[in-house]
Amino acid sequence: MAKNEIMIEAAGRPVRLSSPDRVIFPDSGLTKLDIAEHYLACAEGAVRGVLRRPTSLKRWPAGAGEDFFFTKRAPGTITNSTAVRFASARPGKMPYVADVADIIEQVQLGVLDLNPWNARIDDLDHPDELRLDLDPTEEFGFDHCRRVAAECRDLLAEHNLVAWPKTSGNRGIHVYVRLKPEWDYFEVRRAGLALAREVERRTEQLATTAWWKEERSGVFIDYNQNARDKTIASAYSVRHTGFVSTPFTWDELDSIEPSHWSIPAFQERYAAIGDLTAGMDDVVGDLTSVMEMVRLDEERGLGDAPWPPHYPKMPGEPPRVQPSKRKMDG
């Protein structure tokens, strides 16, 4: 074993961690070992958020605040990987998590937050999770996300869907719904878009589904997070901000503050109340009534919305050109 490395016992097996004393967060002095110990401390919840899901490796080789890059293909040091088909239809092999030791392997590669697909390796074509990513634009903030999140919760409840909230660890809120894996990515994404549009109406456009940033004002509900191969930081992930993406109860919606949950503060919370995502896999939802919302939107002339730029052009998709450029071309 090299001089500047240690072996960490995780899920019954040793995992190598090099440069454990390397500082990742200069302001707090938190190190690579601190990141590993965070995931060990909340292993049950952290694993639940990524279990058996293809995971992109978001790597920070120089620590938080510096440049990062994504690795989608599994490096040779990864124990568990699975064959996938990316959105471009290219085949590949991605890491997946079976236990907390796999998370520590990702930390060894410079990963801070865990970024899983919304489908599991058992059925990669049918997501078992719908995600509403609430992201405030510059002139809006977390308090605006609270109102939009409450509308999301109430709307989902009308469709007998249980909403599980967490802070993003940055400025927003993530709302998750477990699903029966019976709908493909196109359907789950369209369901997310229909839900987002209804929340947009109910909040008098405090929420927005405007894909183009020049048209966007308010709390953007990123419906495209439900497309194939898209990833989002999972529950209990350490973010580049130094804060933890923290699950909370709906009773805490008016009081939760993302900036309260640094790694040390979060560890106290987790030790006191445990994993708030426990039971999530036991409450599985049905999208049938939401797909009826999609049909009604179509009747009103609300078809598909733009996809991210690296996806193939989709049937019924509006022009994938920002509005100001369309006007100039016209």
C-alpha positions in Angstrom: 0.0 0.0 0.0 1.3 3.4 -0.9 2.3 5.8 1.9 -0.5 8.2 1.5 -3.5 5.9 1.3 -5.7 4.0 3.7 -8.1 1.1 3.5 -11.7 1.8 4.6 -14.0 -1.0 5.7 -17.3 -0.6 4.0 -20.1 -3.2 3.6 -17.8 -5.9 4.8 -14.9 -5.3 2.3 -11.9 -3.0 2.3 -11.9 -0.1 -0.1 -8.8 1.9 -1.0 -8.8 5.7 -0.4 -5.7 7.6 -1.6 -4.8 11.0 -0.3 -7.4 10.9 2.5 -6.1 14.1 4.0 -6.5 16.1 0.8 -8.6 19.2 1.5 -11.8 19.2 -0.6 -13.5 22.3 1.0 -10.8 24.9 1.8 -13.2 27.1 3.8 -14.1 24.4 6.2 -11.0 22.2 5.9 -13.1 19.1 5.1 -11.0 16.4 3.5 -11.5 13.4 1.2 -11.7 11.2 4.2 -14.5 13.4 5.7 -16.5 12.9 2.5 -16.1 9.1 2.7 -17.0 9.1 6.4 -20.1 11.2 5.6 -21.4 8.4 3.3 -20.5 5.7 5.8 -22.5 7.6 8.5 -25.7 7.8 6.4 -25.1 4.6 4.4 -28.6 3.3 4.6 -30.2 6.5 3.1 -27.4 7.2 0.7 -27.5 3.7 -0.8 -31.3 3.9 -1.0 -31.1 6.9 -3.3 -28.8 5.2 -5.8 -29.3 1.5 -5.3 -28.9 -0.5 -8.6 -29.1 2.6 -10.7 -26.5 3.5 -13.4 -24.6 6.4 -12.0 -22.6 9.2 -13.7 -19.3 10.1 -11.9 -19.2 13.8 -11.3 -15.5 14.2 -10.5 -13.8 17.1 -8.8 -10.0 16.4 -9.1 -8.9 19.7 -7.6 -11.7 19.8 -5.0 -14.9 21.8 -4.7 -15.0 25.2 -6.3 -12.6 24.1 -9.1 -13.4 22.5 -12.4 -15.3 19.2 -12.5 -16.0 16.7 -15.3 -18.5 13.8 -15.8 -17.4 10.2 -16.5 -20.3 8.1 -17.7 -18.3 5.0 -18.6 -17.1 2.8 -15.7 -13.4 3.0 -15.0 -11.5 -0.2 -14.3 -11.4 0.5 -10.5 -15.2 0.2 -10.2 -16.4 -3.1 -8.8 -20.0 -3.0 -10.2 -21.0 -1.8 -13.7 -23.8 -2.5 -16.1 -24.3 -2.3 -19.9 -26.5 0.7 -20.9 -27.8 2.4 -24.0 -27.3 6.2 -23.8 -29.8 8.7 -25.2 -27.8 8.9 -28.4 -28.4 5.1 -28.7 -24.7 4.4 -28.2 -23.9 1.5 -26.0 -21.8 1.8 -22.9 -21.0 0.5 -19.5 -21.8 2.6 -16.4 -21.1 2.2 -12.6 -23.9 1.2 -10.3 -24.2 1.0 -6.5 -25.0 -2.2 -4.7 -23.8 -1.1 -1.3 -21.9 1.7 0.5 -18.5 0.3 -0.6 -19.4 1.2 -4.2 -20.0 4.8 -3.0 -16.6 4.9 -1.4 -15.1 3.7 -4.7 -16.7 6.8 -6.3 -15.3 9.1 -3.6 -11.9 7.7 -4.3 -12.3 8.9 -7.9 -13.0 12.5 -6.7 -16.8 12.3 -6.6 -18.8 14.5 -4.2 -22.4 14.1 -5.2 -24.0 10.9 -6.5 -25.8 11.2 -9.8 -28.1 8.2 -10.6 -30.5 7.5 -13.5 -34.2 7.3 -12.6 -34.3 3.6 -13.7 -32.7 0.6 -12.2 -30.4 -1.9 -13.9 -33.2 -4.5 -13.6 -35.3 -2.6 -16.2 -33.4 0.3 -17.8 -36.1 1.2 -20.2 -38.8 1.9 -17.6 -38.1 4.5 -14.9 -39.3 3.8 -11.3 -38.9 7.4 -10.3 -40.4 10.7 -11.4 -38.4 13.8 -10.5 -39.5 17.4 -10.2 -36.4 19.6 -10.0 -37.3 23.1 -8.7 -34.6 25.5 -9.6 -35.1 29.3 -8.9 -33.9 31.8 -11.4 -31.5 34.5 -10.3 -34.1 37.0 -8.9 -35.9 34.3 -7.0 -34.9 32.1 -4.1 -35.6 29.2 -1.8 -38.7 30.8 -0.2 -40.3 30.8 -3.7 -39.4 27.1 -4.0 -41.3 26.4 -0.8 -44.6 27.5 -2.4 -44.0 25.7 -5.6 -43.0 22.5 -3.7 -46.3 22.7 -1.7 -48.2 22.9 -5.0 -46.3 19.9 -6.3 -47.1 17.9 -3.2 -50.8 18.8 -3.4 -51.1 18.0 -7.1 -49.3 14.7 -6.7 -51.6 13.8 -3.8 -54.6 14.4 -6.1 -53.2 11.6 -8.3 -52.5 9.3 -5.4 -48.8 9.9 -5.8 -46.6 10.3 -2.6 -44.1 13.1 -2.9 -40.7 12.9 -1.1 -38.9 16.3 -0.8 -35.3 17.1 -0.2 -33.1 20.2 -0.5 -31.0 20.2 -3.6 -28.0 21.2 -1.5 -27.8 24.4 -3.5 -30.7 26.8 -4.1 -33.6 24.5 -4.9 -35.8 21.6 -3.9 -36.2 18.2 -5.4 -39.5 16.3 -5.2 -39.4 12.6 -6.0 -42.1 10.0 -6.7 -41.6 6.3 -6.8 -43.4 4.6 -9.7 -44.3 1.2 -11.0 -41.8 0.6 -13.8 -44.6 0.4 -16.4 -44.0 3.6 -18.4 -41.0 4.4 -20.7 -38.8 7.6 -20.5 -41.0 9.4 -23.1 -44.1 8.9 -21.0 -42.5 9.7 -17.7 -41.0 12.8 -19.1 -44.3 13.9 -20.6 -46.0 13.2 -17.3 -43.4 15.4 -15.5 -44.1 18.1 -18.1 -47.9 17.9 -17.6 -47.5 18.1 -13.8 -45.1 21.0 -14.2 -47.5 22.9 -16.5 -50.4 22.4 -14.0 -48.2 23.7 -11.1 -47.3 26.7 -13.4 -51.0 27.4 -13.8 -51.8 27.0 -10.1 -49.0 29.3 -8.9 -50.0 32.0 -11.4 -46.7 31.4 -13.2 -44.4 31.7 -10.2 -43.4 28.2 -11.4 -42.2 28.1 -15.0 -41.7 25.4 -17.6 -39.9 27.8 -20.0 -36.9 25.8 -21.4 -35.1 28.9 -22.8 -33.3 30.9 -20.1 -34.2 34.2 -21.9 -37.9 33.4 -21.3 -37.5 32.0 -17.8 -38.5 33.8 -14.6 -39.5 32.2 -11.4 -39.0 28.7 -10.2 -38.1 26.5 -13.2 -39.5 22.9 -13.0 -37.0 21.0 -15.1 -39.2 18.4 -16.7 -36.2 17.2 -18.8 -34.7 15.6 -15.7 -36.9 12.6 -16.5 -35.4 11.9 -19.9 -33.2 8.9 -20.5 -29.6 9.2 -19.3 -30.4 12.4 -17.2 -29.0 12.4 -13.7 -29.6 14.5 -10.6 -27.8 14.6 -7.2 -29.4 12.0 -5.0 -30.5 12.2 -1.4 -27.7 12.7 1.1 -25.2 13.7 -1.6 -22.5 16.2 -0.7 -22.8 19.2 -3.0 -20.0 21.5 -4.2 -21.6 24.2 -2.0 -20.4 22.2 1.1 -24.1 21.5 2.0 -25.8 18.1 1.9 -28.9 17.4 -0.2 -31.1 16.8 2.8 -34.5 15.0 2.8 -37.1 16.7 5.0 -40.7 16.1 6.0 -43.5 18.2 4.6 -44.0 19.6 8.1 -40.6 21.2 7.8 -41.2 22.9 4.5 -41.7 26.3 6.0 -38.6 26.1 8.2 -36.0 24.0 6.4 -32.9 26.0 5.2 -30.4 24.3 2.9 -27.6 26.4 4.2 -28.1 24.8 7.7 -26.9 21.4 6.6 -23.2 21.4 6.3 -21.7 18.0 6.7 -21.1 18.3 10.5 -24.6 19.7 11.1 -26.2 17.1 8.9 -24.5 14.3 10.7 -26.1 15.4 14.0 -29.5 15.6 12.2 -29.1 12.1 10.7 -28.0 10.6 14.0 -31.0 12.1 15.7 -33.8 11.3 13.2 -32.4 8.7 10.8 -33.2 8.1 7.2 -36.3 10.1 6.1 -36.5 8.2 2.9 -37.2 4.9 4.6 -40.4 3.5 3.3 -40.0 5.2 -0.1 -39.7 2.0 -2.0 -42.9 0.7 -0.4 -45.1 3.4 -1.8 -45.2 2.9 -5.5 -47.3 5.1 -7.7 -49.4 4.8 -10.9 -49.2 7.4 -13.7 -52.5 6.5 -15.4 -54.4 9.6 -14.3 -51.4 11.9 -15.0 -51.2 10.5 -18.6 -54.8 11.7 -18.9 -53.5 15.2 -18.1 -51.0 14.7 -21.0 -54.0 13.9 -23.3 -55.9 17.0 -22.1 -52.8 19.2 -22.7 -52.6 17.8 -26.2 -56.3 18.7 -26.8 -55.5 22.3 -25.6 -52.7 22.5 -28.1 -50.0 22.0 -25.5 -47.7 19.4 -27.1 -44.2 18.5 -26.4 -41.6 21.0 -25.1 -37.9 21.3 -26.1 -35.5 18.5 -25.3 -31.8 19.1 -24.2 -29.5 19.8 -27.1 -27.7 16.5 -27.2 -30.9 14.4 -27.7 -32.1 13.4 -31.1 -34.9 15.5 -32.5 -38.2 14.1 -31.2 -41.5 13.7 -32.9 -43.8 16.7 -32.1 -41.0 18.7 -30.5 -41.1 22.4 -31.2 -38.1 24.1 -32.9 -35.0 23.6 -30.8 -33.8 27.2 -31.4 -33.9 29.9 -28.8 -36.7 32.4 -29.4 -34.6 35.5 -29.9 -32.6 33.7 -32.7 -35.9 32.6 -34.3 -37.0 36.2 -34.4 -33.7 37.3 -36.0 -33.9 34.6 -38.6 -37.5 35.5 -39.3 
